[in-house]
Amino acid sequence: MELSTGDHFLNARRELVGFSFLLAGDTEVGQGRLVKECSNVEVESGSWLKIILTDDRSYNNDCCQLIFPIAYSDDQSDHILLVDECPGCWNALGFRLTSDSLPETVS
């Protein structure tokens, strides 16, 4: 499973509110739990994975085409994506980060 390039979704204040990833040929992510069990994740047109991290559905795609590595993936289709800061792309997060510990893997 691999995600190749991605774009940022920005609200009117240029705050980061989500991501769009081109699924690199392999559709494991698009068919896995990440898409099926998360209300803020969807696959568009069979090849774009969209993740929206806020209730604000008014956003623009910055089309930056950055490479997003996967920090963690397991056989249960759980994924953690590592997203680098992108100077000039966005100026703040449009959502709050949680301080909760990571949940246990579902078997």
PDB file as gemmi writes it, atoms N, CA and C in Angstrom:
CRYST1    1.000    1.000    1.000  90.00  90.00  90.00 P 1                      
ATOM      1  N   MET A   1       0.837  -1.173   0.000  1.00  0.00           N  
ATOM      2  CA  MET A   1       0.000   0.000   0.000  1.00  0.00           C  
ATOM      3  C   MET A   1       0.877   1.230   0.000  1.00  0.00           C  
ATOM      4  N   GLU A   2       0.506   2.172  -0.813  1.00  0.00           N  
ATOM      5  CA  GLU A   2       1.325   3.370  -0.909  1.00  0.00           C  
ATOM      6  C   GLU A   2       0.466   4.546  -1.337  1.00  0.00           C  
ATOM      7  N   LEU A   3       0.701   5.667  -0.702  1.00  0.00           N  
ATOM      8  CA  LEU A   3       0.125   6.921  -1.162  1.00  0.00           C  
ATOM      9  C   LEU A   3       1.251   7.701  -1.810  1.00  0.00           C  
ATOM     10  N   SER A   4       0.980   8.302  -2.932  1.00  0.00           N  
ATOM     11  CA  SER A   4       2.067   9.010  -3.612  1.00  0.00           C  
ATOM     12  C   SER A   4       2.029  10.494  -3.284  1.00  0.00           C  
ATOM     13  N   THR A   5       1.359  11.280  -4.082  1.00  0.00           N  
ATOM     14  CA  THR A   5       1.354  12.717  -3.868  1.00  0.00           C  
ATOM     15  C   THR A   5       0.034  13.155  -3.261  1.00  0.00           C  
ATOM     16  N   GLY A   6       0.070  14.318  -2.661  1.00  0.00           N  
ATOM     17  CA  GLY A   6      -1.145  14.827  -2.031  1.00  0.00           C  
ATOM     18  C   GLY A   6      -1.218  16.326  -2.062  1.00  0.00           C  
ATOM     19  N   ASP A   7      -2.414  16.821  -1.839  1.00  0.00           N  
ATOM     20  CA  ASP A   7      -2.685  18.252  -1.801  1.00  0.00           C  
ATOM     21  C   ASP A   7      -3.291  18.598  -0.450  1.00  0.00           C  
ATOM     22  N   HIS A   8      -3.242  19.876  -0.108  1.00  0.00           N  
ATOM     23  CA  HIS A   8      -3.876  20.363   1.114  1.00  0.00           C  
ATOM     24  C   HIS A   8      -5.242  20.953   0.774  1.00  0.00           C  
ATOM     25  N   PHE A   9      -6.204  20.785   1.671  1.00  0.00           N  
ATOM     26  CA  PHE A   9      -7.467  21.502   1.587  1.00  0.00           C  
ATOM     27  C   PHE A   9      -7.373  22.675   2.557  1.00  0.00           C  
ATOM     28  N   LEU A  10      -7.619  23.884   2.057  1.00  0.00           N  
ATOM     29  CA  LEU A  10      -7.488  25.103   2.856  1.00  0.00           C  
ATOM     30  C   LEU A  10      -8.821  25.847   2.892  1.00  0.00           C  
ATOM     31  N   ASN A  11      -9.159  26.393   4.077  1.00  0.00           N  
ATOM     32  CA  ASN A  11     -10.365  27.214   4.161  1.00  0.00           C  
ATOM     33  C   ASN A  11     -10.031  28.641   3.719  1.00  0.00           C  
ATOM     34  N   ALA A  12     -10.981  29.548   3.835  1.00  0.00           N  
ATOM     35  CA  ALA A  12     -10.790  30.928   3.356  1.00  0.00           C  
ATOM     36  C   ALA A  12      -9.668  31.655   4.093  1.00  0.00           C  
ATOM     37  N   ARG A  13      -9.339  31.222   5.326  1.00  0.00           N  
ATOM     38  CA  ARG A  13      -8.257  31.846   6.100  1.00  0.00           C  
ATOM     39  C   ARG A  13      -6.914  31.145   5.868  1.00  0.00           C  
ATOM     40  N   ARG A  14      -6.838  30.273   4.868  1.00  0.00           N  
ATOM     41  CA  ARG A  14      -5.649  29.464   4.537  1.00  0.00           C  
ATOM     42  C   ARG A  14      -5.234  28.565   5.691  1.00  0.00           C  
ATOM     43  N   GLU A  15      -6.225  28.094   6.446  1.00  0.00           N  
ATOM     44  CA  GLU A  15      -5.979  27.118   7.494  1.00  0.00           C  
ATOM     45  C   GLU A  15      -6.140  25.726   6.899  1.00  0.00           C  
ATOM     46  N   LEU A  16      -5.293  24.811   7.297  1.00  0.00           N  
ATOM     47  CA  LEU A  16      -5.346  23.435   6.816  1.00  0.00           C  
ATOM     48  C   LEU A  16      -6.563  22.733   7.403  1.00  0.00           C  
ATOM     49  N   VAL A  17      -7.463  22.227   6.548  1.00  0.00           N  
ATOM     50  CA  VAL A  17      -8.669  21.539   7.024  1.00  0.00           C  
ATOM     51  C   VAL A  17      -8.762  20.102   6.507  1.00  0.00           C  
ATOM     52  N   GLY A  18      -7.836  19.688   5.634  1.00  0.00           N  
ATOM     53  CA  GLY A  18      -7.887  18.329   5.126  1.00  0.00           C  
ATOM     54  C   GLY A  18      -6.839  18.074   4.065  1.00  0.00           C  
ATOM     55  N   PHE A  19      -6.938  16.880   3.456  1.00  0.00           N  
ATOM     56  CA  PHE A  19      -5.959  16.436   2.476  1.00  0.00           C  
ATOM     57  C   PHE A  19      -6.640  15.693   1.341  1.00  0.00           C  
ATOM     58  N   SER A  20      -5.986  15.670   0.206  1.00  0.00           N  
ATOM     59  CA  SER A  20      -6.407  14.857  -0.927  1.00  0.00           C  
ATOM     60  C   SER A  20      -5.178  14.103  -1.408  1.00  0.00           C  
ATOM     61  N   PHE A  21      -5.277  12.781  -1.514  1.00  0.00           N  
ATOM     62  CA  PHE A  21      -4.152  11.945  -1.933  1.00  0.00           C  
ATOM     63  C   PHE A  21      -4.501  11.204  -3.209  1.00  0.00           C  
ATOM     64  N   LEU A  22      -3.555  11.154  -4.133  1.00  0.00           N  
ATOM     65  CA  LEU A  22      -3.699  10.317  -5.316  1.00  0.00           C  
ATOM     66  C   LEU A  22      -3.341   8.896  -4.909  1.00  0.00           C  
ATOM     67  N   LEU A  23      -4.268   7.969  -5.076  1.00  0.00           N  
ATOM     68  CA  LEU A  23      -3.986   6.571  -4.760  1.00  0.00           C  
ATOM     69  C   LEU A  23      -3.100   6.007  -5.854  1.00  0.00           C  
ATOM     70  N   ALA A  24      -1.905   5.597  -5.505  1.00  0.00           N  
ATOM     71  CA  ALA A  24      -0.879   5.213  -6.480  1.00  0.00           C  
ATOM     72  C   ALA A  24      -1.097   3.809  -7.031  1.00  0.00           C  
ATOM     73  N   GLY A  25      -2.133   3.643  -7.815  1.00  0.00           N  
ATOM     74  CA  GLY A  25      -2.372   2.365  -8.476  1.00  0.00           C  
ATOM     75  C   GLY A  25      -2.980   1.317  -7.555  1.00  0.00           C  
ATOM     76  N   ASP A  26      -2.431   1.133  -6.376  1.00  0.00           N  
ATOM     77  CA  ASP A  26      -2.922   0.146  -5.425  1.00  0.00           C  
ATOM     78  C   ASP A  26      -4.098   0.741  -4.658  1.00  0.00           C  
ATOM     79  N   THR A  27      -5.226   0.048  -4.641  1.00  0.00           N  
ATOM     80  CA  THR A  27      -6.422   0.594  -4.000  1.00  0.00           C  
ATOM     81  C   THR A  27      -6.667   0.007  -2.614  1.00  0.00           C  
ATOM     82  N   GLU A  28      -5.657  -0.570  -1.987  1.00  0.00           N  
ATOM     83  CA  GLU A  28      -5.826  -1.142  -0.651  1.00  0.00           C  
ATOM     84  C   GLU A  28      -6.372  -0.106   0.340  1.00  0.00           C  
ATOM     85  N   VAL A  29      -5.851   1.101   0.291  1.00  0.00           N  
ATOM     86  CA  VAL A  29      -6.328   2.140   1.198  1.00  0.00           C  
ATOM     87  C   VAL A  29      -7.790   2.459   0.903  1.00  0.00           C  
ATOM     88  N   GLY A  30      -8.134   2.616  -0.362  1.00  0.00           N  
ATOM     89  CA  GLY A  30      -9.500   2.946  -0.743  1.00  0.00           C  
ATOM     90  C   GLY A  30     -10.506   1.871  -0.413  1.00  0.00           C  
ATOM     91  N   GLN A  31     -10.046   0.634  -0.214  1.00  0.00           N  
ATOM     92  CA  GLN A  31     -10.950  -0.473   0.099  1.00  0.00           C  
ATOM     93  C   GLN A  31     -10.883  -0.852   1.575  1.00  0.00           C  
ATOM     94  N   GLY A  32     -10.024  -0.183   2.352  1.00  0.00           N  
ATOM     95  CA  GLY A  32      -9.795  -0.571   3.738  1.00  0.00           C  
ATOM     96  C   GLY A  32     -10.658   0.172   4.741  1.00  0.00           C  
ATOM     97  N   ARG A  33     -10.379  -0.095   6.021  1.00  0.00           N  
ATOM     98  CA  ARG A  33     -11.145   0.492   7.117  1.00  0.00           C  
ATOM     99  C   ARG A  33     -11.059   2.003   7.157  1.00  0.00           C  
ATOM    100  N   LEU A  34      -9.930   2.556   6.718  1.00  0.00           N  
ATOM    101  CA  LEU A  34      -9.763   4.006   6.737  1.00  0.00           C  
ATOM    102  C   LEU A  34     -10.919   4.691   6.019  1.00  0.00           C  
ATOM    103  N   VAL A  35     -11.324   4.142   4.899  1.00  0.00           N  
ATOM    104  CA  VAL A  35     -12.421   4.715   4.120  1.00  0.00           C  
ATOM    105  C   VAL A  35     -13.774   4.204   4.602  1.00  0.00           C  
ATOM    106  N   LYS A  36     -13.881   2.925   4.864  1.00  0.00           N  
ATOM    107  CA  LYS A  36     -15.171   2.323   5.201  1.00  0.00           C  
ATOM    108  C   LYS A  36     -15.716   2.729   6.566  1.00  0.00           C  
ATOM    109  N   GLU A  37     -14.832   3.024   7.529  1.00  0.00           N  
ATOM    110  CA  GLU A  37     -15.290   3.251   8.898  1.00  0.00           C  
ATOM    111  C   GLU A  37     -15.096   4.675   9.395  1.00  0.00           C  
ATOM    112  N   CYS A  38     -14.591   5.567   8.578  1.00  0.00           N  
ATOM    113  CA  CYS A  38     -14.385   6.956   8.998  1.00  0.00           C  
ATOM    114  C   CYS A  38     -15.347   7.863   8.244  1.00  0.00           C  
ATOM    115  N   SER A  39     -16.094   8.675   8.967  1.00  0.00           N  
ATOM    116  CA  SER A  39     -17.073   9.549   8.319  1.00  0.00           C  
ATOM    117  C   SER A  39     -16.419  10.717   7.593  1.00  0.00           C  
ATOM    118  N   ASN A  40     -15.167  11.014   7.901  1.00  0.00           N  
ATOM    119  CA  ASN A  40     -14.507  12.153   7.266  1.00  0.00           C  
ATOM    120  C   ASN A  40     -13.533  11.747   6.167  1.00  0.00           C  
ATOM    121  N   VAL A  41     -13.643  10.515   5.658  1.00  0.00           N  
ATOM    122  CA  VAL A  41     -12.753  10.004   4.620  1.00  0.00           C  
ATOM    123  C   VAL A  41     -13.587   9.405   3.490  1.00  0.00           C  
ATOM    124  N   GLU A  42     -13.201   9.680   2.258  1.00  0.00           N  
ATOM    125  CA  GLU A  42     -13.911   9.102   1.118  1.00  0.00           C  
ATOM    126  C   GLU A  42     -12.960   8.963  -0.062  1.00  0.00           C  
ATOM    127  N   VAL A  43     -13.316   8.092  -0.996  1.00  0.00           N  
ATOM    128  CA  VAL A  43     -12.573   7.966  -2.246  1.00  0.00           C  
ATOM    129  C   VAL A  43     -13.428   8.596  -3.336  1.00  0.00           C  
ATOM    130  N   GLU A  44     -12.844   9.546  -4.049  1.00  0.00           N  
ATOM    131  CA  GLU A  44     -13.555  10.252  -5.101  1.00  0.00           C  
ATOM    132  C   GLU A  44     -13.042   9.790  -6.459  1.00  0.00           C  
ATOM    133  N   SER A  45     -13.953   9.476  -7.355  1.00  0.00           N  
ATOM    134  CA  SER A  45     -13.626   9.055  -8.726  1.00  0.00           C  
ATOM    135  C   SER A  45     -12.717   7.827  -8.758  1.00  0.00           C  
ATOM    136  N   GLY A  46     -12.677   7.041  -7.689  1.00  0.00           N  
ATOM    137  CA  GLY A  46     -11.900   5.811  -7.664  1.00  0.00           C  
ATOM    138  C   GLY A  46     -10.412   5.991  -7.489  1.00  0.00           C  
ATOM    139  N   SER A  47      -9.909   7.239  -7.517  1.00  0.00           N  
ATOM    140  CA  SER A  47      -8.459   7.402  -7.435  1.00  0.00           C  
ATOM    141  C   SER A  47      -7.987   8.494  -6.475  1.00  0.00           C  
ATOM    142  N   TRP A  48      -8.893   9.277  -5.910  1.00  0.00           N  
ATOM    143  CA  TRP A  48      -8.513  10.333  -4.967  1.00  0.00           C  
ATOM    144  C   TRP A  48      -9.062  10.034  -3.588  1.00  0.00           C  
ATOM    145  N   LEU A  49      -8.184   9.958  -2.608  1.00  0.00           N  
ATOM    146  CA  LEU A  49      -8.574   9.767  -1.216  1.00  0.00           C  
ATOM    147  C   LEU A  49      -8.691  11.137  -0.576  1.00  0.00           C  
ATOM    148  N   LYS A  50      -9.879  11.478  -0.066  1.00  0.00           N  
ATOM    149  CA  LYS A  50     -10.105  12.778   0.556  1.00  0.00           C  
ATOM    150  C   LYS A  50     -10.301  12.593   2.060  1.00  0.00           C  
ATOM    151  N   ILE A  51      -9.557  13.365   2.844  1.00  0.00           N  
ATOM    152  CA  ILE A  51      -9.677  13.349   4.306  1.00  0.00           C  
ATOM    153  C   ILE A  51      -9.987  14.776   4.744  1.00  0.00           C  
ATOM    154  N   ILE A  52     -11.150  14.975   5.371  1.00  0.00           N  
ATOM    155  CA  ILE A  52     -11.564  16.293   5.845  1.00  0.00           C  
ATOM    156  C   ILE A  52     -11.540  16.262   7.369  1.00  0.00           C  
ATOM    157  N   LEU A  53     -10.776  17.152   7.987  1.00  0.00           N  
ATOM    158  CA  LEU A  53     -10.554  17.119   9.425  1.00  0.00           C  
ATOM    159  C   LEU A  53     -11.373  18.152  10.188  1.00  0.00           C  
ATOM    160  N   THR A  54     -12.359  18.741   9.546  1.00  0.00           N  
ATOM    161  CA  THR A  54     -13.172  19.770  10.186  1.00  0.00           C  
ATOM    162  C   THR A  54     -14.593  19.697   9.647  1.00  0.00           C  
ATOM    163  N   ASP A  55     -15.514  20.338  10.331  1.00  0.00           N  
ATOM    164  CA  ASP A  55     -16.896  20.387   9.849  1.00  0.00           C  
ATOM    165  C   ASP A  55     -17.067  21.402   8.726  1.00  0.00           C  
ATOM    166  N   ASP A  56     -16.088  22.263   8.548  1.00  0.00           N  
ATOM    167  CA  ASP A  56     -16.130  23.272   7.494  1.00  0.00           C  
ATOM    168  C   ASP A  56     -15.911  22.597   6.140  1.00  0.00           C  
ATOM    169  N   ARG A  57     -16.954  22.498   5.334  1.00  0.00           N  
ATOM    170  CA  ARG A  57     -16.841  21.836   4.023  1.00  0.00           C  
ATOM    171  C   ARG A  57     -16.585  22.835   2.905  1.00  0.00           C  
ATOM    172  N   SER A  58     -16.271  24.070   3.258  1.00  0.00           N  
ATOM    173  CA  SER A  58     -15.941  25.080   2.260  1.00  0.00           C  
ATOM    174  C   SER A  58     -14.429  25.223   2.234  1.00  0.00           C  
ATOM    175  N   TYR A  59     -13.800  24.656   1.213  1.00  0.00           N  
ATOM    176  CA  TYR A  59     -12.348  24.666   1.143  1.00  0.00           C  
ATOM    177  C   TYR A  59     -11.889  24.687  -0.313  1.00  0.00           C  
ATOM    178  N   ASN A  60     -10.618  25.006  -0.489  1.00  0.00           N  
ATOM    179  CA  ASN A  60      -9.980  24.980  -1.808  1.00  0.00           C  
ATOM    180  C   ASN A  60      -8.814  24.007  -1.766  1.00  0.00           C  
ATOM    181  N   ASN A  61      -8.556  23.360  -2.883  1.00  0.00           N  
ATOM    182  CA  ASN A  61      -7.418  22.459  -3.018  1.00  0.00           C  
ATOM    183  C   ASN A  61      -6.220  23.282  -3.497  1.00  0.00           C  
ATOM    184  N   ASP A  62      -5.097  23.231  -2.753  1.00  0.00           N  
ATOM    185  CA  ASP A  62      -3.940  24.036  -3.145  1.00  0.00           C  
ATOM    186  C   ASP A  62      -3.091  23.390  -4.241  1.00  0.00           C  
ATOM    187  N   CYS A  63      -3.385  22.130  -4.608  1.00  0.00           N  
ATOM    188  CA  CYS A  63      -2.707  21.438  -5.710  1.00  0.00           C  
ATOM    189  C   CYS A  63      -1.177  21.436  -5.573  1.00  0.00           C  
ATOM    190  N   CYS A  64      -0.667  21.286  -4.357  1.00  0.00           N  
ATOM    191  CA  CYS A  64       0.782  21.392  -4.135  1.00  0.00           C  
ATOM    192  C   CYS A  64       1.542  20.128  -4.529  1.00  0.00           C  
ATOM    193  N   GLN A  65       0.872  18.953  -4.576  1.00  0.00           N  
ATOM    194  CA  GLN A  65       1.497  17.699  -5.003  1.00  0.00           C  
ATOM    195  C   GLN A  65       2.731  17.318  -4.175  1.00  0.00           C  
ATOM    196  N   LEU A  66       2.638  17.472  -2.863  1.00  0.00           N  
ATOM    197  CA  LEU A  66       3.717  17.030  -1.981  1.00  0.00           C  
ATOM    198  C   LEU A  66       3.666  15.524  -1.808  1.00  0.00           C  
ATOM    199  N   ILE A  67       4.775  14.936  -1.416  1.00  0.00           N  
ATOM    200  CA  ILE A  67       4.818  13.499  -1.135  1.00  0.00           C  
ATOM    201  C   ILE A  67       4.521  13.295   0.343  1.00  0.00           C  
ATOM    202  N   PHE A  68       3.541  12.428   0.652  1.00  0.00           N  
ATOM    203  CA  PHE A  68       3.136  12.154   2.022  1.00  0.00           C  
ATOM    204  C   PHE A  68       3.528  10.720   2.381  1.00  0.00           C  
ATOM    205  N   PRO A  69       4.508  10.554   3.231  1.00  0.00           N  
ATOM    206  CA  PRO A  69       4.873   9.182   3.624  1.00  0.00           C  
ATOM    207  C   PRO A  69       3.902   8.613   4.650  1.00  0.00           C  
ATOM    208  N   ILE A  70       3.852   7.304   4.696  1.00  0.00           N  
ATOM    209  CA  ILE A  70       3.041   6.604   5.697  1.00  0.00           C  
ATOM    210  C   ILE A  70       3.938   6.286   6.878  1.00  0.00           C  
ATOM    211  N   ALA A  71       3.536   6.694   8.076  1.00  0.00           N  
ATOM    212  CA  ALA A  71       4.333   6.438   9.269  1.00  0.00           C  
ATOM    213  C   ALA A  71       4.006   5.081   9.869  1.00  0.00           C  
ATOM    214  N   TYR A  72       2.780   4.595   9.645  1.00  0.00           N  
ATOM    215  CA  TYR A  72       2.364   3.329  10.239  1.00  0.00           C  
ATOM    216  C   TYR A  72       1.229   2.738   9.424  1.00  0.00           C  
ATOM    217  N   SER A  73       1.266   1.441   9.243  1.00  0.00           N  
ATOM    218  CA  SER A  73       0.181   0.724   8.584  1.00  0.00           C  
ATOM    219  C   SER A  73       0.230  -0.712   9.073  1.00  0.00           C  
ATOM    220  N   ASP A  74      -0.930  -1.318   9.283  1.00  0.00           N  
ATOM    221  CA  ASP A  74      -0.937  -2.706   9.741  1.00  0.00           C  
ATOM    222  C   ASP A  74      -1.940  -3.541   8.956  1.00  0.00           C  
ATOM    223  N   ASP A  75      -2.027  -4.820   9.289  1.00  0.00           N  
ATOM    224  CA  ASP A  75      -2.909  -5.723   8.542  1.00  0.00           C  
ATOM    225  C   ASP A  75      -4.386  -5.514   8.857  1.00  0.00           C  
ATOM    226  N   GLN A  76      -4.706  -4.616   9.785  1.00  0.00           N  
ATOM    227  CA  GLN A  76      -6.099  -4.290  10.085  1.00  0.00           C  
ATOM    228  C   GLN A  76      -6.571  -3.067   9.296  1.00  0.00           C  
ATOM    229  N   SER A  77      -5.710  -2.550   8.414  1.00  0.00           N  
ATOM    230  CA  SER A  77      -5.995  -1.360   7.613  1.00  0.00           C  
ATOM    231  C   SER A  77      -6.076  -0.103   8.470  1.00  0.00           C  
ATOM    232  N   ASP A  78      -5.264  -0.062   9.521  1.00  0.00           N  
ATOM    233  CA  ASP A  78      -5.098   1.152  10.317  1.00  0.00           C  
ATOM    234  C   ASP A  78      -3.882   1.891   9.770  1.00  0.00           C  
ATOM    235  N   HIS A  79      -3.993   3.189   9.643  1.00  0.00           N  
ATOM    236  CA  HIS A  79      -2.920   3.982   9.048  1.00  0.00           C  
ATOM    237  C   HIS A  79      -2.677   5.254   9.838  1.00  0.00           C  
ATOM    238  N   ILE A  80      -1.422   5.648   9.922  1.00  0.00           N  
ATOM    239  CA  ILE A  80      -1.044   6.960  10.437  1.00  0.00           C  
ATOM    240  C   ILE A  80      -0.201   7.610   9.349  1.00  0.00           C  
ATOM    241  N   LEU A  81      -0.588   8.799   8.943  1.00  0.00           N  
ATOM    242  CA  LEU A  81       0.128   9.510   7.891  1.00  0.00           C  
ATOM    243  C   LEU A  81       0.974  10.606   8.508  1.00  0.00           C  
ATOM    244  N   LEU A  82       2.191  10.735   8.038  1.00  0.00           N  
ATOM    245  CA  LEU A  82       3.089  11.778   8.484  1.00  0.00           C  
ATOM    246  C   LEU A  82       2.999  12.928   7.492  1.00  0.00           C  
ATOM    247  N   VAL A  83       2.627  14.107   7.975  1.00  0.00           N  
ATOM    248  CA  VAL A  83       2.444  15.259   7.100  1.00  0.00           C  
ATOM    249  C   VAL A  83       3.437  16.333   7.505  1.00  0.00           C  
ATOM    250  N   ASP A  84       4.313  16.689   6.579  1.00  0.00           N  
ATOM    251  CA  ASP A  84       5.301  17.725   6.847  1.00  0.00           C  
ATOM    252  C   ASP A  84       4.680  19.113   6.787  1.00  0.00           C  
ATOM    253  N   GLU A  85       5.263  20.021   7.555  1.00  0.00           N  
ATOM    254  CA  GLU A  85       4.865  21.421   7.458  1.00  0.00           C  
ATOM    255  C   GLU A  85       5.272  21.921   6.076  1.00  0.00           C  
ATOM    256  N   CYS A  86       4.458  22.768   5.506  1.00  0.00           N  
ATOM    257  CA  CYS A  86       4.704  23.264   4.151  1.00  0.00           C  
ATOM    258  C   CYS A  86       4.699  24.789   4.178  1.00  0.00           C  
ATOM    259  N   PRO A  87       5.857  25.419   4.403  1.00  0.00           N  
ATOM    260  CA  PRO A  87       5.901  26.889   4.466  1.00  0.00           C  
ATOM    261  C   PRO A  87       5.308  27.518   3.208  1.00  0.00           C  
ATOM    262  N   GLY A  88       4.397  28.448   3.417  1.00  0.00           N  
ATOM    263  CA  GLY A  88       3.760  29.125   2.299  1.00  0.00           C  
ATOM    264  C   GLY A  88       2.507  28.450   1.789  1.00  0.00           C  
ATOM    265  N   CYS A  89       2.310  27.178   2.129  1.00  0.00           N  
ATOM    266  CA  CYS A  89       1.101  26.470   1.671  1.00  0.00           C  
ATOM    267  C   CYS A  89      -0.091  26.806   2.559  1.00  0.00           C  
ATOM    268  N   TRP A  90       0.088  26.698   3.879  1.00  0.00           N  
ATOM    269  CA  TRP A  90      -0.973  27.006   4.833  1.00  0.00           C  
ATOM    270  C   TRP A  90      -0.337  27.688   6.031  1.00  0.00           C  
ATOM    271  N   ASN A  91      -1.151  28.467   6.765  1.00  0.00           N  
ATOM    272  CA  ASN A  91      -0.588  29.268   7.844  1.00  0.00           C  
ATOM    273  C   ASN A  91      -1.017  28.833   9.244  1.00  0.00           C  
ATOM    274  N   ALA A  92      -1.952  27.899   9.355  1.00  0.00           N  
ATOM    275  CA  ALA A  92      -2.407  27.413  10.661  1.00  0.00           C  
ATOM    276  C   ALA A  92      -3.227  26.148  10.451  1.00  0.00           C  
ATOM    277  N   LEU A  93      -3.439  25.414  11.517  1.00  0.00           N  
ATOM    278  CA  LEU A  93      -4.339  24.260  11.466  1.00  0.00           C  
ATOM    279  C   LEU A  93      -5.761  24.747  11.647  1.00  0.00           C  
ATOM    280  N   GLY A  94      -6.685  24.220  10.882  1.00  0.00           N  
ATOM    281  CA  GLY A  94      -8.091  24.586  10.991  1.00  0.00           C  
ATOM    282  C   GLY A  94      -8.850  23.637  11.893  1.00  0.00           C  
ATOM    283  N   PHE A  95      -8.135  22.870  12.715  1.00  0.00           N  
ATOM    284  CA  PHE A  95      -8.742  21.898  13.616  1.00  0.00           C  
ATOM    285  C   PHE A  95      -7.876  21.802  14.867  1.00  0.00           C  
ATOM    286  N   ARG A  96      -8.417  21.237  15.924  1.00  0.00           N  
ATOM    287  CA  ARG A  96      -7.675  21.068  17.165  1.00  0.00           C  
ATOM    288  C   ARG A  96      -7.037  19.688  17.203  1.00  0.00           C  
ATOM    289  N   LEU A  97      -5.827  19.628  17.711  1.00  0.00           N  
ATOM    290  CA  LEU A  97      -5.168  18.347  17.931  1.00  0.00           C  
ATOM    291  C   LEU A  97      -5.592  17.808  19.282  1.00  0.00           C  
ATOM    292  N   THR A  98      -5.699  16.508  19.393  1.00  0.00           N  
ATOM    293  CA  THR A  98      -6.080  15.890  20.656  1.00  0.00           C  
ATOM    294  C   THR A  98      -4.835  15.484  21.431  1.00  0.00           C  
ATOM    295  N   SER A  99      -4.953  15.455  22.728  1.00  0.00           N  
ATOM    296  CA  SER A  99      -3.844  14.983  23.548  1.00  0.00           C  
ATOM    297  C   SER A  99      -4.096  13.560  24.036  1.00  0.00           C  
ATOM    298  N   ASP A 100      -5.202  12.986  23.565  1.00  0.00           N  
ATOM    299  CA  ASP A 100      -5.521  11.605  23.953  1.00  0.00           C  
ATOM    300  C   ASP A 100      -4.465  10.653  23.410  1.00  0.00           C  
ATOM    301  N   SER A 101      -4.241   9.580  24.141  1.00  0.00           N  
ATOM    302  CA  SER A 101      -3.302   8.563  23.637  1.00  0.00           C  
ATOM    303  C   SER A 101      -3.946   7.818  22.478  1.00  0.00           C  
ATOM    304  N   LEU A 102      -3.118   7.178  21.674  1.00  0.00           N  
ATOM    305  CA  LEU A 102      -3.628   6.427  20.526  1.00  0.00           C  
ATOM    306  C   LEU A 102      -4.506   5.262  20.985  1.00  0.00           C  
ATOM    307  N   PRO A 103      -5.588   4.978  20.272  1.00  0.00           N  
ATOM    308  CA  PRO A 103      -6.443   3.849  20.643  1.00  0.00           C  
ATOM    309  C   PRO A 103      -5.753   2.516  20.366  1.00  0.00           C  
ATOM    310  N   GLU A 104      -6.216   1.507  21.051  1.00  0.00           N  
ATOM    311  CA  GLU A 104      -5.704   0.148  20.819  1.00  0.00           C  
ATOM    312  C   GLU A 104      -6.147  -0.332  19.444  1.00  0.00           C  
ATOM    313  N   THR A 105      -5.366  -1.178  18.827  1.00  0.00           N  
ATOM    314  CA  THR A 105      -5.725  -1.760  17.547  1.00  0.00           C  
ATOM    315  C   THR A 105      -6.951  -2.653  17.703  1.00  0.00           C  
ATOM    316  N   VAL A 106      -7.907  -2.524  16.781  1.00  0.00           N  
ATOM    317  CA  VAL A 106      -9.092  -3.356  16.809  1.00  0.00           C  
ATOM    318  C   VAL A 106      -8.778  -4.678  16.138  1.00  0.00           C  
ATOM    319  N   SER A 107      -9.108  -5.781  16.791  1.00  0.00           N  
ATOM    320  CA  SER A 107      -8.836  -7.112  16.211  1.00  0.00           C  
ATOM    321  C   SER A 107     -10.043  -7.654  15.495  1.00  0.00           C  
TER     322      SER A 107                                                      
END                                                                             
